[in-house]
């Protein structure tokens, strides 16, 4: 495909190098270097994170309770779980099975650990402390994630800038601890790019204990490795990842079986939830039978793996791990029992690392912001139908959001066009028959 057909749209020539534009020809070489520019890019994340904190202002002042948190758009799972799950017991309570969370072990353990750091105070002050501590943790994870993207794609500093400045952090960063898992995945990709498969496997294994979708990212690594001639390294990374996750899960099972089994049981019994297209029949007054949601999710896993294979085989140039994973993950997310607001945090960082444009990025975030607002208004309609969003309108928003995710898939499909062309292999001497490639 000709270069001019690429969907990449860098910023204008006179833009600063920090936001994607080239420096002048007379600039000193050190001014162009990644060590000089990367700290500035990382600092940029303070802008969306500050806006995310300001968005929590009303609840920070008055508490996260009642329907007011939905009308004000400051609802978050973090204070809700702290208030309901007894996270003030800390890690000892979590290990003893006294803390009941539906999150997988990594996230439930981290949430309990942070809860144990909250100083003794009144109900509202303790909840404020919990949110503040998690804000610091999430900001630190985002800084590491931006750094990983910059080191993986040093010639495309605009991609790291996209992640640092992304408005999705205003919408979803403080809703859950999911950015911890995303950061581990990006760190594993950086380790893989630097040919450190064991470290990549350990990081990926820790991420597997945080979210099931990481398993699809691991499968995408093996699928992408076939065209890149890196199958042995990829297999080693995935083997280490699953061994790490399984070993830690077995140890935790001896402490409390519910830590490992409770998230699985919750998922299997889950009904269509917010954001899922399976919720549309229920919004229309005809709910689907039980077990439809988990069975549809299993079909989604098969479809996501097929999408990864399709991307790896049909890409114009060999697709990277991030590109294959970014193409398969939206398929998995859209077919899940629910597609929460924070699901964008799983998909968008990989899509940015894959190479999507600012135009696609901002359009996707705009749709996510509309859906998040519609969701809070729809939940609030249960107590005030005249003020909230009716089910029919929320169904329209959910359908429109699914279409926007499909457009993101279309954009990711074209990202391998900008990948470096494969190096040409030297021709064998005359009279020498070339060797057959080894079977993969």
JOCORJO-V291322 format. One record per residue. RES is the residue in three letters. PHI is phi in whole degrees, -180 to 180 (NA if undefined). PSI is psi as a letter, one per 20 degrees, with the letter a starting at -180 (* if undefined). OMEGA is omega in radians with two decimals (999 if undefined). Layout:
res = (RES;RES)
phi = (PHI;PHI)
psi = (PSI;PSI)
omega = (OMEGA;OMEGA)
//
This chain:
res = (UNK;UNK;UNK;UNK;UNK;UNK;UNK;UNK;UNK;UNK;UNK;UNK;UNK;UNK;UNK;UNK;UNK;UNK;UNK;UNK;UNK;UNK;UNK;UNK;UNK;UNK;UNK;UNK;UNK;UNK;UNK;UNK;UNK;UNK;UNK;UNK;UNK;UNK;UNK;UNK;UNK;UNK;UNK;UNK;UNK;UNK;UNK;UNK;UNK;UNK;UNK;UNK;UNK;UNK;UNK;UNK;UNK;UNK;UNK;UNK;UNK;UNK;UNK;UNK;UNK;UNK;UNK;UNK;UNK;UNK;UNK;UNK;UNK;UNK;UNK;UNK;UNK;UNK;UNK;UNK;UNK;UNK;UNK;UNK;UNK;UNK;UNK;UNK;UNK;UNK;UNK;UNK;UNK;UNK;UNK;UNK;UNK;UNK;UNK;UNK;UNK;UNK;UNK;UNK;UNK;UNK;UNK;UNK;UNK;UNK;UNK;UNK;UNK;UNK;UNK;UNK;UNK;UNK;UNK;UNK;UNK;UNK;UNK;UNK;UNK;UNK;UNK;UNK;UNK;UNK;UNK;UNK;UNK;UNK;UNK;UNK;UNK;UNK;UNK;UNK;UNK;UNK;UNK;UNK;UNK;UNK;UNK;UNK;UNK;UNK;UNK;UNK;UNK;UNK;UNK;UNK;UNK;UNK;UNK;UNK;UNK;UNK;UNK;UNK;UNK;UNK;UNK;UNK;UNK;UNK;UNK;UNK;UNK;UNK;UNK;UNK;UNK;UNK;UNK;UNK;UNK;UNK;UNK;UNK;UNK;UNK;UNK;UNK;UNK;UNK;UNK;UNK;UNK;UNK;UNK;UNK;UNK;UNK;UNK;UNK;UNK;UNK;UNK;UNK;UNK;UNK;UNK;UNK;UNK;UNK;UNK;UNK;UNK;UNK;UNK;UNK;UNK;UNK;UNK;UNK;UNK;UNK;UNK;UNK;UNK;UNK;UNK;UNK;UNK;UNK;UNK;UNK;UNK;UNK;UNK;UNK;UNK;UNK;UNK;UNK;UNK;UNK;UNK;UNK;UNK;UNK;UNK;UNK;UNK;UNK;UNK;UNK;UNK;UNK;UNK;UNK;UNK;UNK;UNK;UNK;UNK;UNK;UNK;UNK;UNK;UNK;UNK;UNK;UNK;UNK;UNK;UNK;UNK;UNK;UNK;UNK;UNK;UNK;UNK;UNK;UNK;UNK;UNK;UNK;UNK;UNK;UNK;UNK;UNK;UNK;UNK;UNK;UNK;UNK;UNK;UNK;UNK;UNK;UNK;UNK;UNK;UNK;UNK;UNK;UNK;UNK;UNK;UNK;UNK;UNK;UNK;UNK;UNK;UNK;UNK;UNK;UNK;UNK;UNK;UNK;UNK;UNK;UNK;UNK;UNK;UNK;UNK;UNK;UNK;UNK;UNK;UNK;UNK;UNK;UNK;UNK;UNK;UNK;UNK;UNK;UNK;UNK;UNK;UNK;UNK;UNK;UNK;UNK;UNK;UNK;UNK;UNK;UNK;UNK;UNK;UNK;UNK;UNK;UNK;UNK;UNK;UNK;UNK;UNK;UNK;UNK;UNK;UNK;UNK;UNK;UNK;UNK;UNK;UNK;UNK;UNK;UNK;UNK;UNK;UNK;UNK;UNK;UNK;UNK;UNK;UNK;UNK;UNK;UNK;UNK;UNK;UNK;UNK;UNK;UNK;UNK;UNK;UNK;UNK;UNK;UNK;UNK;UNK;UNK;UNK;UNK;UNK;UNK;UNK;UNK;UNK;UNK;UNK;UNK;UNK;UNK;UNK;UNK;UNK;UNK;UNK;UNK;UNK;UNK;UNK;UNK;UNK;UNK;UNK;UNK;UNK;UNK;UNK;UNK;UNK;UNK;UNK;UNK;UNK;UNK)
phi = (NA;-60;-60;-70;-85;-61;-86;-68;-133;-66;-73;-58;-62;-88;-74;-68;-63;-66;-111;114;-89;-77;-77;-67;-66;-92;-68;-65;-56;-67;-71;-89;-73;-61;-58;-78;-91;-60;-58;-66;-65;-63;-63;-60;-65;-64;-66;-67;-68;-63;-65;-65;-67;-62;-64;-86;-58;-63;-69;-62;-84;-116;101;-98;-150;70;-79;-62;-67;-82;-63;-87;69;-116;-64;-151;-68;-64;-67;-62;-68;-63;-76;-99;-100;69;-72;-66;-72;74;-63;-56;-68;-66;-65;-77;82;-83;-98;-106;-132;-87;-70;-71;-54;-61;-73;-65;-67;-65;-63;-70;-63;-66;-61;-71;-87;-70;-68;-65;-161;-68;-57;-71;-64;-64;-65;-61;-59;-63;-66;-64;-62;-70;-62;-65;-63;-66;-63;-65;-64;-64;-61;-65;-64;-62;-63;-62;-61;-65;-77;-74;-121;-64;-84;-126;-65;-64;-69;-64;-66;-57;-67;-67;-96;-60;-66;-63;-68;-66;-78;-133;-60;-96;-81;-159;-87;-64;-64;-63;-66;-60;-64;-63;-65;-66;-65;-64;-66;-66;-62;-66;-63;-96;60;-124;-64;-67;-62;-60;-66;-64;-63;-67;-65;-63;-65;-60;-79;-104;-153;-70;-63;-64;-60;-68;-64;-65;-63;-62;-62;-67;-65;-69;-69;-64;-80;-98;56;-132;-62;-57;-64;-65;-62;-63;-61;-67;-63;-64;-63;-69;-66;-64;-64;-66;-62;-67;-63;-64;-62;-66;-63;-65;-76;-158;-63;-65;-59;-94;-85;-60;-61;-67;-65;-65;-64;-67;-96;-75;-99;-52;-116;-61;91;-86;-66;-69;-79;-60;-58;-67;-64;-88;93;-133;-63;-76;-64;-63;75;-66;-63;-65;-68;-64;-66;-64;-62;-63;-61;-63;-65;-68;-65;-62;-64;-64;-64;-61;-63;-67;-83;-98;-61;-62;-127;-52;-79;-78;-56;-63;-68;-67;-64;-67;-78;-84;-64;-60;-62;-65;-66;-66;-97;-76;-59;-147;-126;-67;-59;-72;-62;-63;-69;-75;-91;-63;-60;-69;-65;-64;-63;-67;117;-67;-82;-59;-59;-64;-58;-69;-63;-63;-65;-60;-65;-63;-66;-63;-64;-61;-64;-64;-64;-63;-68;-70;-64;-66;-65;-63;-100;-142;-60;-70;-99;-88;-92;-65;-56;-63;-71;-66;-62;-64;-64;-62;-65;-64;-66;-61;-65;-64;-66;-66;-65;-61;-59;-61;-69;-65;-56;-91;-64;-64;-57;-86;-68;-59;-68;-59;-68;-67;-85;-65;-71;-71;-58;-61;91;-103;-80;-66;-75;-73;-66;-68;-68;-89)
psi = (p;q;h;i;i;q;i;p;n;r;r;r;h;j;q;q;h;h;k;i;q;q;r;r;h;j;q;q;h;h;h;i;q;g;h;h;h;g;h;h;g;h;h;h;i;h;g;h;h;g;h;h;g;h;h;j;g;g;h;h;h;i;q;m;q;a;i;h;h;g;h;i;k;j;q;q;h;g;h;g;h;h;h;h;j;l;i;i;i;a;h;g;h;g;h;i;j;i;p;o;q;i;q;r;g;g;g;h;g;g;h;g;g;h;h;i;i;p;q;p;a;r;g;g;h;g;h;g;g;g;g;g;g;h;g;g;g;g;g;g;g;h;g;h;g;g;g;g;g;h;h;g;m;h;i;m;i;h;g;h;h;g;h;h;j;p;i;h;h;h;g;i;h;j;h;r;k;h;h;g;g;g;g;h;g;h;h;h;h;g;h;g;h;j;l;m;h;g;g;h;g;g;g;h;g;g;h;h;i;h;q;h;i;h;h;h;h;g;h;h;g;h;g;h;i;g;i;j;l;k;g;g;g;g;g;g;g;h;g;h;g;h;g;g;g;g;g;h;h;g;g;h;h;h;g;o;h;h;h;g;h;g;h;g;h;g;g;h;j;p;r;p;a;p;i;q;h;i;i;g;h;h;h;j;j;m;q;q;r;q;i;g;g;h;h;h;h;g;h;h;g;g;h;h;g;h;h;g;g;g;g;h;h;i;q;h;q;p;q;r;g;h;g;g;g;h;h;h;g;h;g;g;g;h;j;r;h;q;n;r;g;i;h;h;h;h;g;g;h;h;h;g;h;h;k;q;r;h;g;g;g;h;g;g;h;g;g;h;g;g;g;g;g;h;g;h;h;g;g;h;i;h;h;n;h;h;h;a;p;q;h;g;h;h;h;g;g;g;g;h;g;h;h;h;h;h;h;g;g;h;g;h;h;i;h;i;h;i;q;q;q;q;p;p;p;q;q;q;q;p;i;p;p;q;q;q;q;q;p;*)
omega = (-3.13;-3.09;-3.06;3.10;-3.09;3.13;-3.14;3.11;3.11;-3.11;-3.08;-3.06;-3.08;3.10;3.12;3.11;3.14;-3.13;2.94;-3.10;-3.13;3.02;3.11;-3.10;-3.07;3.11;3.14;-3.13;-3.11;3.12;3.13;-3.01;3.12;3.11;-3.14;-3.01;-3.03;3.10;3.11;3.12;-3.13;-3.13;-3.13;-3.12;3.12;-3.14;3.12;3.14;3.07;3.10;3.11;3.11;3.11;3.11;3.11;-3.00;-3.10;3.14;3.09;-3.12;-2.99;3.13;3.13;-3.11;3.11;-3.13;-3.12;3.13;3.07;3.12;-3.11;3.10;-3.11;3.08;3.07;3.09;-3.05;3.08;3.12;3.13;3.12;-3.11;-2.99;-2.97;3.13;-3.08;3.10;3.09;3.07;-3.11;3.10;3.11;3.11;3.13;3.14;3.14;-3.13;3.14;-3.10;3.13;3.11;3.13;3.11;-2.91;-3.09;-3.09;3.12;3.09;3.12;3.12;3.09;-3.14;3.11;3.09;3.10;3.13;-3.10;3.12;3.13;-3.11;3.07;-3.06;-3.09;-3.14;3.12;3.11;3.07;3.12;-3.11;3.14;3.14;3.13;3.13;3.07;3.11;-3.14;-3.11;3.10;3.10;3.10;3.13;3.09;3.10;3.13;3.11;3.13;3.12;3.13;-3.13;-3.11;3.08;-3.13;-3.06;3.12;3.13;-3.12;3.10;3.12;3.07;3.11;3.07;-3.12;-3.12;-3.05;-3.01;3.07;3.12;3.11;3.07;-3.06;-2.88;-2.98;-3.06;3.10;-3.02;3.08;-3.01;3.13;3.06;3.14;3.13;3.13;3.10;3.12;3.13;3.08;3.07;3.10;3.08;3.10;3.10;3.12;3.13;3.06;3.06;-3.00;-3.13;3.10;3.10;3.13;3.12;3.13;3.12;3.10;3.07;3.11;3.10;3.11;-3.14;-3.13;-3.12;-3.10;3.10;3.07;3.09;3.10;3.09;3.10;3.13;3.11;-3.13;-3.14;-3.12;-3.04;-3.07;-3.14;-3.14;3.14;3.14;-3.08;-3.13;3.12;-3.12;3.12;3.12;3.13;-3.11;3.11;3.10;-3.13;-3.12;3.09;3.11;-3.12;-3.12;-3.13;3.13;3.13;3.12;3.12;3.14;3.12;3.10;3.12;3.12;-3.10;-3.07;-3.14;-3.10;-3.00;-3.07;3.10;3.13;3.13;3.12;-3.14;-3.09;-3.14;-3.06;3.05;3.13;-3.07;-3.07;3.10;-3.09;3.07;3.09;3.11;-3.06;3.07;3.11;3.09;3.11;3.11;-3.13;-3.08;3.13;3.10;3.07;3.12;3.11;-3.07;3.12;3.10;3.08;3.10;3.09;3.05;3.11;3.07;3.11;3.12;3.14;3.10;3.08;3.11;3.11;3.12;3.14;-3.14;-3.10;-3.07;-2.97;-3.12;-3.10;3.03;-3.10;-3.10;3.11;3.07;-3.11;-3.12;3.11;3.13;-3.13;3.12;-3.10;-3.01;3.09;3.09;3.13;-3.10;-3.10;-3.13;3.11;3.11;3.05;3.10;-3.05;-3.14;-3.10;3.08;3.09;3.10;3.09;-2.94;-2.96;3.12;3.09;3.11;3.09;3.11;3.08;3.08;3.13;-3.07;3.04;-3.12;3.12;-3.13;-3.07;3.06;3.11;-3.13;3.12;3.10;3.12;3.12;3.09;-3.14;-3.13;3.12;3.13;-3.13;-3.13;3.12;3.11;3.10;3.12;-3.14;3.12;-3.14;-3.13;-3.09;-3.11;-3.09;-3.05;-3.12;-3.13;-3.13;-3.09;3.14;3.09;3.08;3.10;3.14;3.13;3.12;3.10;3.09;3.10;3.10;3.12;3.09;3.08;3.07;3.07;3.07;3.14;-3.14;3.14;-3.13;-3.08;-3.06;3.13;3.11;-3.09;3.11;3.06;3.11;3.09;3.13;3.14;3.13;3.13;3.11;3.11;3.10;-3.13;3.13;3.13;-3.13;-3.14;-3.13;3.08;3.11;-3.14;3.13;3.12;999)
//
